[in-house]
Amino acid sequence: MCCILQQSKEENLQMENPKYELLQDETRKVDGKTLYRIVALKDFNGVERGDKGGWNESVNNLSQEGHAWVYDDAVVCDDAKVRDHAVVRDHAVVRDYTVVCDDAVVCDYTVVRDHAVLRGDAALRGDAVLRGNAEVKSCNDLISFDYVGSDNSTLTAYRTADGDIGVARGCFSGTLEDFRNAVKKTHESENPVVYEQYMLLIQVIESKLARAI
């Protein structure tokens, strides 16, 4: 009961002194969802009162506490949470049931989706995608490669909440072992050059991410 009362007290304080609000007259549609431009109601951490930010689906997406902020044309929607001092900027998208917290940064054209968690001082840049049950606590838990494969897309690998290594590339999302098997099945005989490239990248991923698993 004490915890519930404390939570209610904190929520009331946030409502009494919010740092931002949703602009009801500045909206856009993304995947059928209505998003609202946010605007700062007070000065904090380089953001000034009246500054417009990115796009949120609801006030539940961005904490009214701390210095967390959504900049530019970045999008936070569904049940995603951005809190503490985290930053989402540029054209990044944070969606589904994800959490971006602490001092984490999501920028450029990156996507955080599914049940992924980005925390600590971790930064997601470029066209990287964090998905599944990814749990990235620092930049040591993450690695990405641009211009990979026959279509020159981005390959992202990361540690997961259950202690495995996850991989996201295009429509593929799964463990590193799943990815290795998919590459072997698809490319080993049909495109040996691409197959060799992937095998080398898998070695690099294991060298960085497998040491603490």
MIZA-828072 format. One record per residue (C-alpha): x, y, z; residue in one letter; residue number from 1. Coordinates in Angstrom, 3 decimals, decimal comma. Each point is the difference from the previous one (the first is absolute). Layout:
REM MIZA-828072
<kolkol <X Y Z> a NUM>
...
***
This chain:
REM MIZA-828072
<kolkol <0,000 0,000 0,000> m 1>
<kolkol <2,868 2,357 0,841> c 2>
<kolkol <1,561 -0,567 -3,441> c 3>
<kolkol <-3,323 0,651 -1,703> i 4>
<kolkol <-0,470 3,241 1,911> l 5>
<kolkol <3,554 1,099 -0,817> q 6>
<kolkol <-0,552 -0,749 -3,700> q 7>
<kolkol <-3,255 1,952 0,015> s 8>
<kolkol <1,740 2,916 1,710> k 9>
<kolkol <2,753 0,036 -2,654> e 10>
<kolkol <-2,557 -0,183 -2,809> e 11>
<kolkol <-1,896 2,936 1,502> n 12>
<kolkol <3,202 2,043 0,224> l 13>
<kolkol <0,703 -0,709 -3,666> q 14>
<kolkol <-3,489 1,122 -0,956> m 15>
<kolkol <0,372 3,191 2,062> e 16>
<kolkol <3,363 0,915 -1,530> n 17>
<kolkol <0,314 -1,673 -3,426> p 18>
<kolkol <3,047 0,687 -2,151> k 19>
<kolkol <-1,873 -0,415 -3,298> y 20>
<kolkol <-3,389 -0,459 -1,594> e 21>
<kolkol <-1,417 -1,418 -3,230> l 22>
<kolkol <-1,039 2,503 -2,665> l 23>
<kolkol <-3,535 -1,004 -0,950> q 24>
<kolkol <0,102 2,117 -3,164> d 25>
<kolkol <3,288 -1,422 -1,340> e 26>
<kolkol <-0,399 -3,675 -0,842> t 27>
<kolkol <1,103 -2,665 -2,455> r 28>
<kolkol <-0,998 -3,563 -0,791> k 29>
<kolkol <2,427 -2,925 0,224> v 30>
<kolkol <-1,266 -3,544 -0,584> d 31>
<kolkol <-3,520 1,153 0,775> g 32>
<kolkol <1,013 1,612 3,288> k 33>
<kolkol <-0,492 3,701 0,734> t 34>
<kolkol <3,198 1,597 1,272> l 35>
<kolkol <0,303 3,421 1,607> y 36>
<kolkol <2,868 2,469 -0,133> r 37>
<kolkol <1,301 0,698 3,521> i 38>
<kolkol <0,878 3,436 1,360> v 39>
<kolkol <2,048 0,869 3,090> a 40>
<kolkol <-1,769 1,827 2,826> l 41>
<kolkol <3,180 0,870 1,897> k 42>
<kolkol <3,771 0,246 -0,417> d 43>
<kolkol <2,122 -3,099 0,641> f 44>
<kolkol <3,324 -1,398 -1,222> n 45>
<kolkol <0,319 2,284 -3,042> g 46>
<kolkol <-3,682 -0,230 -0,909> v 47>
<kolkol <-1,790 3,329 0,386> e 48>
<kolkol <-3,615 0,671 0,735> r 49>
<kolkol <-1,897 0,129 -3,296> g 50>
<kolkol <2,439 -2,263 -1,855> d 51>
<kolkol <-1,762 -2,586 -2,107> k 52>
<kolkol <1,183 -3,580 0,056> g 53>
<kolkol <-0,819 -3,194 -1,826> g 54>
<kolkol <-3,151 -2,072 -0,189> w 55>
<kolkol <-1,677 -1,986 2,776> n 56>
<kolkol <-3,170 -2,037 -0,070> e 57>
<kolkol <-0,806 0,827 3,643> s 58>
<kolkol <1,441 1,596 3,131> v 59>
<kolkol <0,819 -3,513 1,200> n 60>
<kolkol <2,770 -0,274 -2,608> n 61>
<kolkol <2,272 2,662 1,511> l 62>
<kolkol <0,556 0,494 3,730> s 63>
<kolkol <-0,842 3,386 1,466> q 64>
<kolkol <2,955 -0,446 2,373> e 65>
<kolkol <3,722 0,169 -0,720> g 66>
<kolkol <1,522 1,461 -3,155> h 67>
<kolkol <-1,244 -2,590 -2,488> a 68>
<kolkol <-1,113 1,585 -3,281> w 69>
<kolkol <-1,132 -0,872 -3,505> v 70>
<kolkol <1,498 2,312 -2,640> y 71>
<kolkol <-0,427 0,818 -3,680> d 72>
<kolkol <-2,250 -2,453 -1,898> d 73>
<kolkol <0,616 -2,959 2,282> a 74>
<kolkol <-3,018 -2,143 0,904> v 75>
<kolkol <-0,944 -1,741 3,262> v 76>
<kolkol <-3,237 -1,973 -0,104> c 77>
<kolkol <-1,998 -3,014 1,206> d 78>
<kolkol <1,034 -0,912 3,572> d 79>
<kolkol <3,619 1,076 -0,416> a 80>
<kolkol <1,580 1,952 2,869> k 81>
<kolkol <2,752 2,628 -0,104> v 82>
<kolkol <1,114 1,133 3,439> r 83>
<kolkol <2,779 1,250 2,293> d 84>
<kolkol <2,500 1,934 -2,168> h 85>
<kolkol <-0,404 -1,998 -3,219> a 86>
<kolkol <-0,145 1,716 -3,391> v 87>
<kolkol <-1,803 -0,994 -3,196> v 88>
<kolkol <0,762 2,210 -2,983> r 89>
<kolkol <0,267 0,455 -3,783> d 90>
<kolkol <-2,282 -2,533 -1,751> h 91>
<kolkol <0,263 -2,796 2,567> a 92>
<kolkol <-3,045 -2,110 0,928> v 93>
<kolkol <-0,644 -1,520 3,432> v 94>
<kolkol <-3,088 -2,191 0,043> r 95>
<kolkol <-1,871 -3,046 1,343> d 96>
<kolkol <0,930 -0,865 3,630> y 97>
<kolkol <3,541 1,337 0,036> t 98>
<kolkol <1,800 2,014 2,665> v 99>
<kolkol <2,718 2,603 -0,595> v 100>
<kolkol <1,360 1,286 3,307> c 101>
<kolkol <2,949 1,277 2,027> d 102>
<kolkol <2,315 1,954 -2,363> d 103>
<kolkol <-0,697 -2,038 -3,128> a 104>
<kolkol <-0,141 1,660 -3,433> v 105>
<kolkol <-2,050 -1,100 -3,010> v 106>
<kolkol <0,715 2,034 -3,132> c 107>
<kolkol <0,300 0,159 -3,798> d 108>
<kolkol <-2,349 -2,532 -1,683> y 109>
<kolkol <0,139 -2,684 2,668> t 110>
<kolkol <-2,947 -2,043 1,267> v 111>
<kolkol <-0,625 -1,455 3,468> v 112>
<kolkol <-2,904 -2,431 -0,002> r 113>
<kolkol <-1,653 -3,080 1,545> d 114>
<kolkol <1,132 -0,357 3,667> h 115>
<kolkol <3,499 1,435 -0,382> a 116>
<kolkol <1,658 1,989 2,800> v 117>
<kolkol <2,731 2,596 -0,590> l 118>
<kolkol <1,526 1,411 3,151> r 119>
<kolkol <3,182 1,227 1,665> g 120>
<kolkol <2,166 2,059 -2,380> d 121>
<kolkol <-0,852 -2,105 -3,041> a 122>
<kolkol <-0,514 1,735 -3,350> a 123>
<kolkol <-1,804 -1,321 -3,058> l 124>
<kolkol <1,064 1,729 -3,232> r 125>
<kolkol <-0,209 -0,230 -3,771> g 126>
<kolkol <-2,635 -2,418 -1,284> d 127>
<kolkol <0,367 -2,511 2,841> a 128>
<kolkol <-3,030 -1,897 1,277> v 129>
<kolkol <-0,404 -1,234 3,576> l 130>
<kolkol <-2,811 -2,502 0,394> r 131>
<kolkol <-1,211 -3,201 1,613> g 132>
<kolkol <1,025 -0,229 3,658> n 133>
<kolkol <3,212 1,990 -0,469> a 134>
<kolkol <1,471 1,407 3,213> e 135>
<kolkol <2,791 2,461 -0,700> v 136>
<kolkol <1,578 1,586 3,078> k 137>
<kolkol <3,020 1,594 -1,699> s 138>
<kolkol <1,668 0,253 -3,387> c 139>
<kolkol <1,863 -3,207 0,887> n 140>
<kolkol <-3,298 -1,882 -0,404> d 141>
<kolkol <-0,578 1,096 -3,589> l 142>
<kolkol <1,639 -0,035 -3,420> i 143>
<kolkol <-1,281 0,889 -3,477> s 144>
<kolkol <1,309 -0,159 -3,563> f 145>
<kolkol <-1,157 2,073 -2,961> d 146>
<kolkol <-0,164 -1,027 -3,670> y 147>
<kolkol <-0,228 -3,708 0,728> v 148>
<kolkol <-1,080 -2,767 -2,383> g 149>
<kolkol <-1,296 0,138 -3,543> s 150>
<kolkol <-2,392 2,859 0,803> d 151>
<kolkol <2,521 2,066 2,030> n 152>
<kolkol <-2,242 0,301 3,059> s 153>
<kolkol <0,905 0,285 3,701> t 154>
<kolkol <0,746 -2,953 2,277> l 155>
<kolkol <-0,429 0,571 3,744> t 156>
<kolkol <1,025 -2,403 2,765> a 157>
<kolkol <-0,650 0,418 3,728> y 158>
<kolkol <-0,208 -1,753 3,315> r 159>
<kolkol <-3,420 -1,221 1,084> t 160>
<kolkol <-1,820 -0,173 3,330> a 161>
<kolkol <0,416 -3,790 0,144> d 162>
<kolkol <3,770 0,142 -0,489> g 163>
<kolkol <0,141 -0,817 -3,693> d 164>
<kolkol <1,104 2,013 -3,053> i 165>
<kolkol <-2,772 1,380 -2,180> g 166>
<kolkol <0,243 1,093 -3,627> v 167>
<kolkol <-2,209 2,281 -2,066> a 168>
<kolkol <0,368 0,505 -3,726> r 169>
<kolkol <-2,849 0,898 -2,331> g 170>
<kolkol <-2,908 -2,303 0,803> c 171>
<kolkol <2,249 -2,408 1,952> f 172>
<kolkol <-0,077 0,047 3,796> s 173>
<kolkol <1,410 -2,835 2,110> g 174>
<kolkol <3,035 -1,355 1,785> t 175>
<kolkol <3,494 0,045 -1,449> l 176>
<kolkol <-0,196 -3,762 -0,454> e 177>
<kolkol <-3,290 0,357 -1,887> d 178>
<kolkol <1,658 2,613 -2,191> f 179>
<kolkol <3,005 -2,218 -0,663> r 180>
<kolkol <-2,282 -2,827 -1,103> n 181>
<kolkol <-2,086 2,313 -2,209> a 182>
<kolkol <3,130 1,372 -1,693> v 183>
<kolkol <1,316 -3,496 -0,622> k 184>
<kolkol <-3,313 -1,160 -1,480> k 185>
<kolkol <-0,465 3,073 -2,196> t 186>
<kolkol <3,497 0,954 -1,143> h 187>
<kolkol <2,559 -2,784 0,422> e 188>
<kolkol <-0,551 -1,513 -3,450> s 189>
<kolkol <-1,936 2,770 -1,740> e 190>
<kolkol <2,238 2,948 0,881> n 191>
<kolkol <3,291 -1,099 1,599> p 192>
<kolkol <1,449 3,534 0,065> v 193>
<kolkol <-2,896 1,320 2,108> v 194>
<kolkol <0,157 -3,164 2,114> y 195>
<kolkol <3,681 0,605 0,767> e 196>
<kolkol <-0,725 3,628 0,917> q 197>
<kolkol <-2,716 -1,052 2,434> y 198>
<kolkol <2,215 -2,647 1,593> m 199>
<kolkol <2,704 2,609 0,618> l 200>
<kolkol <-2,544 2,377 1,555> l 201>
<kolkol <-1,308 -2,785 2,237> i 202>
<kolkol <3,551 -0,516 1,275> q 203>
<kolkol <0,267 3,708 0,827> v 204>
<kolkol <-3,374 -0,076 1,781> i 205>
<kolkol <1,055 -2,993 2,083> e 206>
<kolkol <3,334 1,634 0,817> s 207>
<kolkol <-1,746 3,058 1,444> k 208>
<kolkol <-3,240 -1,322 1,458> l 209>
<kolkol <0,587 -3,634 0,944> a 210>
<kolkol <2,754 0,665 2,566> r 211>
<kolkol <-2,429 0,843 2,842> a 212>
<kolkol <-2,688 -2,555 -0,865> i 213>
***
